[in-house]
Amino acid sequence: MSSATLPRTLGFIRAGQNEDGGWGYRPGGASWVEPSAFCAMALLAGGDRAAAGRGLALLKACQSASGGMGVSPKDQGGGWMAYAALLAYHAFGAEAEAARLIGWILGLEDASRRFAPADIQSIARTYRYDASIPGWPWTPGTTAWVEPTAMFILALTRAGVASTEPRIQAGLRLLIDRRVPSGGWNFGNPFSKAHELEATLLSTSLALAALSAAGTPATKPAVEAGLRFIEARLAGDVSTVSLAWTLIALLSIPAGDRLVPGVSARLAGLAGTDGGFRGNLFESALAFLALEDASRIIRVPGKGP
């Protein structure tokens, strides 16, 4: 990102902060955990600790007595946005809150234990994946999907949870099991009843980032195939979110180094004149972090611990 765009993006994020300290997806929108976490991390990376600290306070107010994290201050349950809060807690060094949230995330169950053997066999025949493998769902107790599983693996490993932790290992097995045979991942099933489903750049980038974060070798066939899919898919139209997560994944995989300059320049070029990306605060913060300080999301070789 150019030196001129950098302060404008931070200014766009700062101007979008709500009175409660959080951020919505759009300026003036109600505060949600995911954009609040990423905007707070971006401002922290940019040196504005006061505004970033107000965002952290909002996240702490969203954490329930159980340790879980809902999607907004009004939600005292827990769900998928907890991944973003854990990344932010780690970035800020909020160890006590992070420890409670880690415990809740590791205990967050999907539907895998509720499937009868006959159900698992039927799903395997029809959709060709193993429904008995635990992962992470969008909401507690429901079916696990590729994207939340990848997001939680990213957050847990960045917060210092060992990749040998059984839940992380199960999540990695789920990602490998759900891979689309022709390369890449989509949001969930590799197949419909009749044919192979198409992989997407967003799901593939999240899955590769999670595999890399947990120490999966770049020589593993699933990683190599995923990188080939990314390179081919970059030839078409790509959304801001997909491009940002692609850059984050590539930064963590040595084999992806050669694609980084082009993806970085392409992402930076999407910034508007006000420094925002599509007028979306979450997308702006994600893009800023991908371009300026991806180490707050994933370990980047040569960028510290």
GUROSE-583555 format. One record per residue (C-alpha): z, x negated, y negated; residue in one letter. Coordinates in pm, whole numbers, plus 50000, padded with zeros to 5 digits. Each point is the difference from the previous one (the first is absolute). Layout:
<pts>
ZXYA ...
</pts>
This chain:
<pts>
500005000050000M 499094986049661S 502664989349753S 498905028849774A 500305026650270T 503414988850127L 502125011449701P 497955031949966R 500715010050359T 503704993549953L 499865019549675G 498355029450174F 502754999650265I 502784996249743R 498655028749790A 499945022750305G 503694996150081Q 501905032849999N 503345005749832E 501744999450339D 498734964450053G 497375008850258G 496265005850005W 497665026650125G 496544993650131Y 498595010149662R 501554995349653P 502295029049926G 500325010050365G 503315004250180A 501564968450143S 499244991650362W 501354971650210V 496724982750087E 498624995749646P 503514993049866S 500504971750250A 496644983649934F 500185003949622C 503504985149997A 498794970450210M 497034994649768A 502204999449690L 502434976750176L 497124976750083A 498895002249637G 503434990349869G 501145033549859D 503325001750181R 501455027349778A 497295025950073A 499794988450361A 503765004150035G 499805036249888R 497475005650276G 502334984150252L 502805023049884A 497755030150064L 499344987950354L 503704995850066K 500575035649880A 497455012250257C 501844984050294Q 502065024750199S 503434995250159A 498254994250335S 498204970049851G 496665017950007G 497555003449717M 498225032149915G 496865003049794V 501685009049668S 503445003449840P 500175036150121K 499344990550362D 503184988250169Q 498424997850344G 497674971850091G 496364992850064G 497134975849983W 500484988749638M 503054980850116A 497654970850074Y 499334995749628A 503695001849909A 500814973050256L 497344977049854L 501505005449655A 503584994750117Y 498944966950153H 498154989449686A 503075007549786F 502484984650245G 501815033550046A 501424989050333E 502585027550059A 497535028049934E 497334982450205A 502334996050298A 500815037150002R 496345009149968L 498984976050278I 502495016550232G 498585034149918W 496384988750046I 500754983950336L 501575032850112G 497165021849869L 498555016950306E 496555013650060D 498965025550265A 499364975050282S 503265007050184R 499325037150006R 496704997850183F 500155009550367A 498144977550246P 497325026750035A 499525000449621D 499654962249989I 497425000850279Q 498045027849828S 499934981549668I 498894968250175A 497125018150173R 498865018949690T 500674976649708Y 500374966850188R 503244987349855Y 503544996150135D 502225026549840A 503104985150163S 500004969849765I 502465005349712P 498794994149647G 500795015149663W 499035034849882P 499375013949654W 503015023050042T 502894996050248P 499475012950351G 496245004349975T 497124980450153T 499724963349908A 496904988849811W 498354966749927V 500614999149624E 503765007449982P 500574977450302T 498224971649823A 501835006649673M 503424999050164F 499174968150193I 498934984149670L 503195010349823A 502374990850282L 498534965450054T 499884993149625R 503675009849979A 500834974050264G 500175020650320V 498794978250288A 496685010050153S 501754998650339T 501985031349907E 499175026150269P 498815026649754R 497644975349833I 498684988750337Q 499375036250097A 498225005949669G 497764969950063L 499145013550345R 499115033349841L 497674983249752L 498194980950273I 499835031250217D 498535021249718R 497274975349904R 496505014349983V 498034981450271P 497064992149771S 502394983249754G 502625010349748G 502415029349986W 500085035049863N 503025021049905F 500955008850358G 497805006550302N 497314975850116P 498125029350155F 499475037149954S 499325021050309K 496334991449994A 499474966249836H 501464968949842E 501335006249650L 498984979049704E 502354973149875A 500924998749631T 500544970549769L 503445011949889L 501425005250349S 498444967650124T 501414979749712S 503485014550045L 499914993450375A 498794964249954L 502634993449733A 502735012850234A 498744979650294L 499864969049782S 503465006549854A 501425001350351A 498394967250097G 497035012250202T 497554970750035P 496755002949805A 498204991050323T 501105032050171K 496885021050074P 501365030349810A 500484978949686V 496604983550027E 498295033750050A 501955014649710G 498874972249767L 496395005250104R 500375037149925F 501474992649657I 497164976549909E 497405025650102A 501775029049827R 500304980949672L 496255004049957A 500525036749909G 502035019349746D 503714992450019V 502975017249835S 502584981449792T 502765005350257V 497824988550290S 498844969249809L 503574990749900A 501335002950355W 496964980850124T 500824971649762L 503645000150111I 498944998050365A 497484972249938L 502524979349803L 502294999150303S 497344990150256I 498534964949975P 496755012150156A 499625024249710G 500124973049730D 496254999249942R 499965037049909L 502904998249754V 498134988649685P 497415027650021G 502525027350077V 502334987749726S 497245000249738A 498795034250113R 503495014849978L 500734984749660A 496735014749874G 501255035250068L 502614998249723A 499415023849711G 500104990549634T 503685010349989D 500784977450295G 500505029250236G 498155006050323F 498535035250010R 502855011449777G 502274998450306N 503334982149968L 500424992750370F 496474986350030E 500494979149687S 503244984750129A 498554994050348L 496914983349851A 502144978949767F 502184987850287L 497014993250226A 498404979049726L 503054983249850E 502924999650245D 499145013050347A 502924979850136S 502275028849900R 498255020750268I 499044974750266I 500544963150068R 497084981049849V 499484964450134P 500934974949733G 501775026049782K 503614994150092G 502315016350260P 
</pts>
